[in-house]
Amino acid sequence: MASRPLALWSPTCRTAMCLASLSVLATYFVRRWRGRRIKIHRSHSKFVLETQATSLVVCDDGTILKLNNFKMVEWLGSGSFGEVHRAVNERGESVAIKRIDTAKLKGPSMWKRGPKGPHAQHNDALSKIHREIAVMKKIDHPNIVKLYEVVCDPQGDHIFLVMELLQGGDVMHPSNLDGRTCLSEAEARFVMQDVLSGLHHLHMHGIVHRDIKPENLVYCEPPLRRWQRVLEQVLRRQSRRTVKIIDLGVAQLCNQVDADRVHKSLSHDDSMLKSDGTPGFFAPEMCRSGCYHGMAADIWALGVTLNILVSGKMPFTADNMPDMFEQIRNAEPTIPSDVSAPLDTFLRAMLRKRPDERPTCSKLLRHGWLVDAHAELLATDDILHDVHDEEVRTAISHMETSAITVMRAAKSFKKLSQAKRK
């Protein structure tokens, strides 16, 4: 009697084959994306990823080697609330990762379970970090460093900001000076055009940077090679490198006010009491007790920065900080005598002692020293996007993930915390 052929295409067999295929595909994607759950939020102008830090490799000395799909390559420096590393993702793309230690900025518990779910318990410093991140999500300007991704660890002790990598170094780095002590007036003009454009955008959003200085103005492109500089001299052309403002760690978001109650050109109350930033760049009103206006102080710091760019020297010098503050309050700035008359006027306008006499970014962008080469930018208008309390509260989203993944990540971050205490 002949045996009955196997019914390969029977409903039962087809169902089993489909389930097996789905199981293989599910296993592949689970292994491919294990420990990485991404939640994408749409801001007014760009996408910012929010990721749970579930894969962390830490050395015994506390050095982070890998964060999720980012491999740390080199240490770049330290900022206001943490350190910055250059990292590479799986596709070989380089980014800058800033680690913020929130354990020092918060109370015993950041997230407490309430009757209606999790509620954030912030102190002032942590609220500033959250507000900074919420602001950076909305700021999308070619002359301000971009934020790509926010990575939060399960314990809530660290925040990692994945940002645009700027490869050119700060504007006064020796690699950008080619043996000189300062920039040429043409180079300084290019720098000021970009910086004023970015600072104007911040002020229009009610953001005071509070730490404008050459170290926070960075070229996007790497320095020119020697043969490129020789070629520029032969062709009598000068390349244009983009400058971006970095380090919003001490930036302050101002409250909106009725424009009729304040100066007609302002829509934010930039009154401040605490003097943050670098003392050598303090405005005169910051060197005495009392309230001051942050946007006018930014203009003063930009004037000090420009003086350094074109001369390599501070406009005020002293042997100690009290004498420095006395110079800033009462002495006249030391401006190089070999600069052009328009630049001299431009500098003195920003370094006026009275804050109400200093021009705004909008007026400076229309100054004769900049306007001819910068007319195209002046025709563009900024679109204001307010930052609401709900956006600040959700600046860092704590995403759900598996218990095993959270336990593994928590163990790594506990190792990191112990290494830092040592």
C-alpha positions in Angstrom: 0.0 0.0 0.0 1.5 3.4 -1.1 2.3 5.8 1.7 0.4 9.1 1.8 2.4 12.1 0.7 3.2 14.8 3.3 0.7 17.7 3.0 3.3 20.5 3.1 0.8 23.2 2.2 -1.9 22.2 4.6 -3.3 25.0 6.8 -1.6 23.6 9.9 1.8 23.3 8.2 1.6 26.8 6.7 0.7 28.3 10.1 3.6 26.6 11.7 6.0 27.9 9.0 4.7 31.4 9.4 5.2 31.3 13.2 8.7 29.9 12.8 9.6 32.7 10.4 8.2 35.3 12.7 10.1 33.8 15.6 13.4 34.0 13.6 12.7 37.6 12.6 11.7 38.6 16.1 14.9 37.0 17.5 17.0 38.9 15.0 15.5 42.3 15.7 15.6 41.7 19.5 19.3 41.0 19.3 19.9 43.8 16.8 18.2 46.4 19.0 18.6 44.8 22.4 18.5 47.3 25.2 17.7 50.2 22.9 14.2 51.7 22.9 13.9 55.0 21.1 11.2 57.5 21.5 11.1 60.3 18.9 9.6 63.7 19.6 8.9 66.4 17.0 9.9 69.9 18.0 9.0 72.9 16.0 12.1 72.8 13.9 13.9 69.4 14.3 13.9 65.9 15.6 15.5 65.0 18.9 15.9 61.4 20.0 15.2 60.4 23.6 16.9 57.2 24.5 17.2 55.0 27.6 20.8 54.3 28.5 20.7 50.5 28.7 24.2 49.5 27.5 27.1 51.0 29.3 30.8 49.9 29.5 32.8 51.5 32.3 36.4 51.1 33.3 37.5 50.7 37.0 38.6 54.3 37.1 35.1 55.5 36.0 36.0 56.1 32.3 33.1 55.4 30.0 34.1 53.3 27.0 30.7 52.8 25.4 27.2 54.2 25.7 24.4 52.3 23.8 25.6 52.3 20.2 28.2 55.1 20.8 31.9 54.2 21.3 33.9 56.8 23.1 37.0 57.8 21.2 38.6 60.7 23.1 38.1 63.1 25.9 37.5 66.7 24.6 37.2 68.7 27.8 35.0 69.7 30.7 31.9 71.9 30.7 29.9 73.6 33.4 28.1 70.4 34.6 30.2 67.6 33.2 32.7 66.4 30.7 32.6 66.0 26.9 33.8 63.1 24.8 34.1 62.5 21.0 32.2 59.3 20.1 31.5 57.3 17.0 28.3 55.4 16.3 27.8 52.1 14.4 27.8 54.0 11.0 31.1 55.7 11.8 29.6 59.1 12.3 31.3 61.3 14.9 29.4 63.2 17.6 30.2 65.0 20.8 28.7 63.5 24.0 28.3 65.6 27.1 27.8 63.8 30.4 25.9 65.7 33.1 26.1 64.4 36.6 22.6 65.1 37.9 23.2 63.3 41.2 24.9 66.4 42.5 22.1 68.7 41.4 19.0 67.0 42.9 17.7 65.8 46.2 17.6 62.2 47.5 15.0 61.2 45.0 14.3 62.6 41.6 11.3 60.5 40.7 8.7 59.6 43.4 5.6 57.5 42.9 2.5 59.6 43.5 -1.2 58.8 43.5 -1.5 59.7 39.8 1.8 58.3 38.6 5.5 59.5 38.5 6.1 63.2 39.4 9.4 64.9 39.0 10.8 66.5 42.2 13.3 69.1 41.0 15.5 71.6 42.7 16.6 74.8 41.1 19.8 73.5 39.5 18.2 70.4 38.0 15.3 72.5 36.7 17.8 74.7 34.9 19.3 71.6 33.2 15.8 70.4 32.1 15.0 73.9 30.8 18.3 74.1 29.0 17.6 70.8 27.3 14.0 71.9 26.4 15.4 75.1 24.9 18.1 73.3 22.9 15.5 71.0 21.4 13.8 74.1 19.9 16.9 76.1 19.0 17.8 75.2 15.4 20.2 77.8 14.1 23.3 77.4 11.8 25.4 79.3 14.3 24.4 77.4 17.5 25.6 73.9 18.3 22.8 71.3 17.6 21.4 68.7 20.0 20.7 65.3 18.4 19.8 63.0 21.2 19.1 62.9 25.0 20.2 59.7 26.8 19.1 59.1 30.4 20.2 56.4 32.7 17.6 54.3 34.6 18.7 55.6 38.0 18.4 59.2 36.9 21.9 60.1 38.1 23.3 61.0 34.7 22.1 62.6 31.5 24.1 62.3 28.2 23.6 64.9 25.5 24.6 63.8 22.0 25.5 66.9 20.1 27.0 68.1 16.9 30.8 67.6 16.8 32.7 70.8 15.9 36.1 69.9 14.6 37.8 73.3 14.1 38.6 74.2 17.7 37.9 77.6 19.3 38.6 80.7 17.3 41.8 81.6 19.2 43.2 78.1 19.2 46.9 78.0 18.0 45.9 75.8 15.1 43.6 78.6 13.8 46.2 81.3 14.2 49.1 79.9 12.2 51.7 81.3 14.5 50.0 84.7 15.0 48.7 86.2 18.2 45.4 87.3 16.9 43.1 87.2 13.9 43.0 89.6 11.0 40.2 92.1 10.8 38.6 90.3 8.0 38.7 87.0 9.9 37.3 88.7 13.0 34.5 90.1 10.9 33.5 86.7 9.7 33.5 85.4 13.3 31.4 88.3 14.5 28.9 87.9 11.7 28.2 84.3 12.8 28.3 84.9 16.5 26.0 87.9 16.4 23.6 85.9 14.2 23.5 83.1 16.7 23.3 85.4 19.8 20.5 87.4 18.2 18.6 84.2 17.7 19.1 83.3 21.4 18.0 86.8 22.6 14.9 86.7 20.4 14.0 83.5 22.2 14.6 85.2 25.6 17.8 83.3 26.2 20.9 84.9 27.8 24.1 83.0 27.2 26.0 84.5 30.1 29.4 83.1 29.1 30.4 84.5 25.7 34.1 84.2 25.3 36.5 82.9 22.6 36.6 79.4 24.1 32.8 79.1 23.5 33.1 80.1 19.8 34.1 77.1 17.8 34.7 76.5 14.1 32.8 73.7 12.5 35.4 72.9 9.9 38.9 71.7 10.7 41.8 74.2 10.4 43.2 74.9 6.9 46.3 73.1 5.9 49.4 75.1 5.0 49.1 74.5 1.3 45.5 75.8 1.5 46.6 79.0 3.1 49.3 79.5 0.4 46.7 78.9 -2.3 44.4 81.5 -0.7 47.2 84.0 -0.7 48.0 83.3 -4.4 44.3 83.6 -5.4 43.7 86.5 -3.0 40.7 84.8 -1.6 39.8 84.0 2.0 37.7 80.9 2.8 34.7 81.3 5.1 34.5 78.9 8.0 31.3 78.6 10.1 31.5 79.6 13.7 29.0 78.2 16.3 28.2 79.2 19.8 28.6 76.3 22.3 28.1 75.7 26.1 24.6 76.8 27.2 25.4 75.3 30.6 24.9 78.7 32.5 22.4 80.1 30.0 19.3 81.7 31.5 15.8 81.6 30.0 14.0 84.9 30.7 10.4 85.2 31.5 8.1 86.8 28.9 6.7 90.2 29.8 4.4 92.8 28.2 6.6 94.7 25.7 4.8 97.9 26.6 6.1 97.8 30.2 9.7 97.4 29.2 11.9 98.8 26.4 10.1 98.6 23.2 12.7 96.3 21.6 12.3 93.7 24.4 9.7 91.0 25.0 11.5 89.2 27.9 12.5 90.3 31.3 16.3 89.7 31.4 16.8 91.1 34.9 19.3 89.0 36.9 20.9 89.0 40.3 23.6 86.3 40.2 26.7 86.9 38.1 27.6 83.7 36.3 30.3 83.2 33.6 33.9 84.2 33.4 34.9 87.2 35.6 37.2 88.7 33.0 34.2 89.1 30.7 31.9 90.6 33.4 30.1 93.9 32.5 30.6 96.9 34.9 27.1 96.4 36.3 28.0 92.8 37.2 31.0 93.9 39.3 28.8 95.6 41.8 25.8 94.4 43.9 22.4 94.7 42.5 20.3 93.7 39.5 21.6 93.8 35.9 20.3 93.0 32.4 21.6 89.8 31.0 21.3 90.7 27.3 23.3 93.9 27.7 25.9 91.9 29.6 26.1 89.5 26.7 26.9 92.4 24.4 29.7 93.6 26.7 31.2 90.1 26.8 31.1 90.0 23.0 32.9 93.3 22.9 35.7 91.9 25.2 35.8 88.8 22.9 36.2 90.9 19.8 39.0 92.9 21.4 40.8 89.7 22.1 40.2 88.5 18.5 41.8 91.5 16.9 44.6 92.2 19.4 45.2 89.0 21.4 44.8 91.0 24.6 42.1 91.8 27.2 40.8 95.4 27.2 41.2 95.4 31.0 44.2 93.9 32.8 45.1 93.7 36.5 47.0 91.5 38.9 44.1 90.4 41.0 40.3 90.1 40.7 39.3 93.2 42.8 41.6 95.4 40.7 40.2 93.8 37.6 36.6 94.7 38.7 37.8 98.2 39.5 39.3 98.6 36.0 36.1 97.3 34.4 33.9 99.7 36.3 36.0 102.9 35.9 38.8 102.6 33.4 38.6 103.1 29.7 39.2 99.9 27.6 42.5 99.4 25.8 41.6 99.1 22.2 44.3 98.5 19.6 45.3 101.6 17.7 45.9 99.8 14.3 42.3 98.8 13.7 40.1 100.6 11.2 37.8 103.4 12.3 34.6 101.4 11.7 35.9 98.6 13.9 37.0 101.1 16.6 33.5 102.5 16.7 32.0 99.0 16.7 34.1 98.0 19.7 33.5 101.1 21.7 29.7 100.8 21.2 29.7 97.3 22.8 32.1 98.4 25.7 30.0 101.3 26.9 29.8 101.5 30.7 26.1 102.1 30.8 24.1 99.0 29.7 21.2 101.0 28.3 23.7 102.7 25.9 24.9 99.5 24.4 23.4 98.5 21.1 21.3 95.3 20.7 22.3 92.4 18.5 19.9 93.6 15.8 21.5 97.1 15.7 25.0 95.6 15.7 24.1 93.4 12.7 23.3 96.6 10.8 26.5 98.4 11.8 28.7 99.6 8.9 31.5 97.3 9.8 29.2 94.2 9.2 26.3 95.2 7.0 27.8 95.1 3.6 29.0 91.5 3.8 26.0 90.4 5.9 23.0 92.0 4.2 21.4 88.6 3.3 21.1 87.5 6.9 19.4 90.7 8.0 16.5 90.1 5.6 15.6 86.9 7.5 13.3 86.9 10.5 13.4 84.7 13.6 10.4 82.6 14.3 9.8 82.6 18.1 8.8 79.3 19.8 7.9 79.6 23.4 9.0 76.9 25.9 6.1 75.9 28.0 6.2 74.3 31.5 5.0 70.9 30.1 7.9 70.8 27.7 10.3 71.5 30.5 8.7 68.8 32.6 9.1 66.3 29.7 12.5 67.5 28.6 13.8 64.1 29.7 11.4 61.2 29.2 11.9 58.1 31.3 11.0 55.3 28.8 9.7 51.9 29.8 12.0 48.9 29.2 12.5 45.4 30.4 13.4 44.7 34.0 16.5 42.7 33.1 17.8 45.5 30.9 17.2 48.1 33.6 19.0 46.0 36.1 22.0 45.6 33.9 22.2 49.3 33.1 21.7 50.2 36.8 24.6 47.9 37.7 26.9 49.7 35.3 25.9 53.2 36.5 26.4 52.0 40.1 29.9 51.0 39.1 30.4 54.5 37.6 29.2 56.2 40.7 31.5 54.2 43.0 34.5 54.9 40.7 33.8 58.6 40.9 33.6 58.6 44.7 37.1 56.9 44.8 
